[in-house]
Amino acid sequence: ANGLAQRLIELGVRPDDRVALVARRGLETLVGMLAVLKAGAAYVPVDPAHPRERLSYLLSDSQPVAVLTQSNLHDRLPELSLPLIDLDSSDWGQGAHANPRIASLSSDNLVYVIYTSGSTGQPKGVMVEHRTLSHLVDWHCEAFSLGAGGHASSLAGFGFDAMAWEVWPTLCSGATLHVAPTQESGEDIDALLQ
């Protein structure tokens, strides 16, 4: 995550910039989310299973400064004129062992932008600030007695706000996060049960 964060910083990513993550749920995706936050930016989760029109709309409307994806998803993406970084590449992971420090970052800065379903029209981006996520993490950990030694799973679809409820309280409390596997056609039920 530190290596990818450094790469994003070198690209000029700053607080309140958005970085789109077009990826399936998995370890690489978590690395991408952490890297975006370490670079001081906000991530925009985009589920690659969405129709191409929605993908194009989200990538246009959110105005990302870069896109993180997986190499096998390139054909799902519209033509882009901004940096595209593969999460499953090792090109960005070398040489950056230091944890980036973003001096100008505050609790008022964006942490992520999540889009509504669009069932009543066009999807709308909801901008979530660090302080809002921090309150959610604190409440969730207390309400569900989640802490070091605990276990939680990540089952929500990428691009759905519930993923933030699964991921951030678990990681921030030192608990173990079990990321449910996915496959091209959706959930891999047998792997999920294992």
N, C-alpha and C positions, 0 to 999 in steps of 0.2 A: 504493500500500500504506500509506503514511503517513497519507493522508486517511481511509482506511477504519479503520486502527488507532485514530486519534483518535476516530472515531465510536464504536468499540467501547469505548474508555476512557470516553467521555462516558456510555455506557449502564451503566457501573459494572463492566465486565469487569476481573477481577483475576487474578493468578497462580493456577494450578490450576483456574480456571474452564474449562469446556469450551464451545467454539463449534462447532456442527455445520456442515459444508460439504456441502450436497446439490447436487452439480454434476457436469457432465461434464468430462472432462479438457480443459484449454485454458488460454490465457493468463490469463483472468479467474480461473480456479481457483487458479493460482499466486499471483496478486495476493492472493486471499483467504487462502491459507495463510500468506503472508508477513505480511499484516495482523494475523492472529490472533496470530502469534508476536511481532510488534512491540508488540502490546497486552499481552503477557505471559501470554496464555491458551494453552490447548492446543486444537488442532483435532481434530475427529472427522470423518474422511472418510466420506461416505455416498454410495454409487453409486445414482443415481436409477433405474437399470435394474432394481434389486431389486424383488421383489414388494411390494405395499403393506403387507402384514403385517410384513415385515422392516423396511421404512422406519419404520413406526410403533413397532416394538419398539426399534430403535436410537435413535430420537429420544426415546423415553421413558427407556430404560435409561441412556443417557449423560448425562442431565440437563443439557443445554446451557442456557446463559444467553441465547443468541441463535442464529439460524440464518442462514447465508449461502447463497444459492441463485441461480439464474438465473430470469428472469421467465417463461420458457416452461416451467418445471418446477413452477409453483404447483399445478397440478392433480394432481401426483403426491404432494403433501405431505398429511399428515393435518391436521386442525384444530389450530392451535398457539396457545398463549396467551403467547408470548414474542416478542421483537423478530425480525422477518424483514427481512433486507436483501438486495436484489438486487445481485449482482456486476456485472450489465450495466447498472446505473444510474450516472449521473454525479452524483447528489445528494450522495454522501458524499465525492467526490474533490476538492472545492474547499477552498482555504484552509489546508490543513495540509501545509506543506512541511517542517516540522521532524521529524526522526527521533525518535519517542517513546523516552524512557528510563524503564525500570521499575526503580527502585532496589532493590526487594525481590526481584527475580528471581534465582534461583540455579540451579546445575546439578541440584539435587534436584527442581525444579519439573517439572510435566508439559509435554511438547512436543506429544504427540498421543496419542489413544486409538484403537486399531485393533481391529476386531471379527473374531473367528474366523468360519469359514464356518458354524458351527452344525451340522455334519454329524453330530455325536454328541448333539444336543439343542439347547438355546438357544444362540445366539451369545454369546460371552463377550468383554468388553472387556479388551484388554491395554493397560495404561497405560505409556507410554514416557516416560522422563525425558530432560531435555536432555543429561545426561552420557552416556547410552546412545547417543543419536543422534550426539553428538560423537565418540564412539569409532568408531561405524560410518563416519562421514564420513572420519575419519583413516585407518582401515583401507582403505576402498574406494579412496580417492585413491592410497594407496601401492600397493595390490595391482594396480590397473588403470592406474597411471601417469597419473592424471587431474589436470590442472592447467590454468592459463591457456593459452589457445590450443587446448585439447582440445575434443572434441565428444562428446556423448552424447545418446541419445534417451530419451524418456519414452513407453513403450508399455504399461505396466501399467495395469490398470483402476483407476479411482478407487475407493478403499475397500479396495484390496489393498495389503498392506505393502510389496510390491516397489516401489511408486511412491516411497516414501521413499528407497529405495536408488538410484533413478534421479535424483530431483530434488535432494536436499540435497547429496550430494557434488559434483554438477556445479555448482550455484549457489555453494556455499561455496568451491570451488577456482578460481572465475573462468572456468570452461569455458563453452562454449555448449550450451544445452539445446534440443534439437529436440523440440517437443511434437507427438506424432502426433495428427492430427485425428480426431474421432469424428463420427458422425451418429446420428440418432434410433434406427436399427435396429442400431447397433453400429459396428464399425470400417469406415472408408472406405478400402478397400485401395488404390484408385487414388491417392488423395491421400497415403496413407502411402508408397507407392513414390516419388512425386514428392518 
